[in-house]
Amino acid sequence: MRFALLQVFAGISVGVAKLTTSLFAVSLQSSPAELGIIAAAQSAGILVMSLPMGVLVDQFGPHRLFITGSLLAACVYAVIGWATGPLLLALCTFLISFCMPFRFVSMNAVFMHQLTRVGLGKAGWFRATHMIGMFLLGPFIAIACLEAFDVKATYLLVSMAFLLTALMAPSVMRVYRPLTQHTEEKFSLREWGNQFLLMKENHELRTISLIEFSSQAVMQFYSFFIVVIAISAYGFSAAAAAGLVTLQGAVFVALLFGWGLLVSRVGIAMSYRLAFVLIAISLLLLGTGGGTWTLWLAAGTLGIGMGVLQVVNIGRFAVIGSVLGRGRIAGVNAFVGPAGGLFGGIAGGALGHLFGLQVLFLLFLPIFMFFIWDQFRKPLVAEAELQPSEETQMEAGG
């Protein structure tokens, strides 16, 4: 329960901040290029810090790093509301992005530690509890705060939320125990390079990292630009545009909670195939611009596809982490996702003014068509899954 509450509060703080930043950027009359810079800035620092954090988690403990990142982010959020232009907003967002790996790499490592005990059926719970705050509660709270207060006050509330998560962290994260062979590793340029070598040498890690990169690129592009598209191209109100993010998030969270229970019946390979097909359909709907109803239909379809994909991908990352080191794999996982997010932001900013933002959803379609073809040609992984450990089964039996 403590872990779930921490994840929900962490998700709320990020969800309110992301939507507030999107609407703040629109109010500053940002161009498509400037919007792309702001979106990319949310991932830039994460790319630099995620891999080092994977090593540092086993060295210093996740609770210390989580608290450090929360306090630093709270300081920046306290002043970001005074930004006077899109580039200054992008700079503040860039600084905050350096703080995020302290938080989510730490949480990811702790969850991987617990997942080896409770089994694949709970694989989606880590993201689900975070997304409840980020996509379900966050957008509504952001709209309510912006209507009741102003941007400055809303960001101050976000800052306070980050401070609250820092207070909650120690009781949740002290359970973490690193694998013995990785406790003496010190971060260095060599260790940083070894993180990349893991992806080069391990085929499954490399493949699921590519899938994670692509899916997070779509998620970042959708969550940031769908608000702008809905308002500018379809005349949505801010609340209705936020509803598109909320719908996708609600379906996503439901699948994260529920699909883990079905993986053993459906199978990992079939789950991947289903996810890729649904994501491809949603991208086609979003990119062709058939009408407002297609946006709502695509939001739900994208949520289903991404939810199924996340459950199986998280499970595979955890299996590899139980062998190669949870902190290290948590760092890899935390790197490839934001790298995809950065690509999604750059694609929107660089190409949006040339072709329009909405048609860029079709840019991602060939990638997932390839994944579909590749899965039917050669299944990604064997039909293996995490099972609860004997320790957990004994606990369950009393």
C-alpha positions, 0 to 999 in steps of 0.5 A: 500500500505504501508503494502504491501511494508513493507511486500515485502521488509521484504520478500526480505531481508529474501529471499536473506538471506535464499538462500545466507545461503544455498549456503554459507553452500554448499560452506563451504562443509557442511555435511548433518548433518551440513546442518540440524543444519544450517536449524534448527538454522533458527527456534530455536530462533523463538520457544523461542521468539514467545509465549512471543512476542504474549503477548508483542505485546499488551503491547508495541505495534507492531511497537516498537518490529518490529524496535527492531528485525530489528535492532538486525538482521541487526547487525548480518547480517553485520558480518555473511559473515565472518563465516569460517565454518558451525558451526559458520554459524549455530551460527550466524543463530541461533542468527538471529532466536531470532530476527525474532519473533519481526518482524513477530509476530508484522506483524501478529497481525497487519494483524489479526487486519485488517482482521476482517475488510476486510474479508476472501477474503484478508486472503492470502494477508499477506503471499502473499506480504511477499512471493513475496519478499521471493520466487519470488524476493529474490532468483533472487536478491540473485543470482545476488548479489552473481554473482556481489559481494561476500558473505560478500557484499551480507550479508551487503546488507541484513543488509541494507534491514533490516534497511530499514524495520525498517524505514518503520514500524511505519507508517504501525503499529500504526493503531493496537489496542489490544483487551481491555481485553488483554492490561494489561497482562504482560508476565510471566511464567504463561502467557507463560503456558497459551499460551500452554493451549489455544491449549489444551483447544480449539480444533480448535486452536489445530487442525489448529496448528497441520496442520500449524506445518506439512505444515511449516515442509514441506516448510522448508525442501523443501526451504532449501534442494531442492537447495542441492538436485537439485545441488548434485543429478541432476546437476542443476546450482545454478540459476536453483536450485533457480528456483525450489524455485521460481516456488513453491513460485510463485504458492504459492503467486498466490493462496494466492492472489486468493483463498480467493475469491473462499473460499466462493464458494468451502467451507473451508472443501473442501479447506482443502481436496484439499490442503492435496491431492495436498501436498501429491501428491507433496511429492510423486513426490519429494520423488520418484525421477523420474527425473528432470521434476518431481521436476518442476511438484512437485514444482508447485503442492506443491505451489498450495496445500500450497497456498490453505492451508495457506488461510484457516488456516490464516482465522481460526487463525484470527477468533479465535484471534478476541475472544481470543486476536490477539496478543496471537493467533499471538504468537501461530501461530508464534510458531507452524510454526517455530516449524514445520520448526525446525522439518523439518531441524532436520529431514534432518540433522539427517536422510539425511546421512542415507537414502539420502535427497530426500527420506525424502520427503516421511517421511511427506507423512503419515501425510498428508494422515492422514489429508486427511482421517480425513477430509473425516471422520469428516470435520475440521471446520464449513463452516464459514468465516470472513466477512467485518465488518459494518464499512468497508462496510460503508467505501466502500459505501462512 
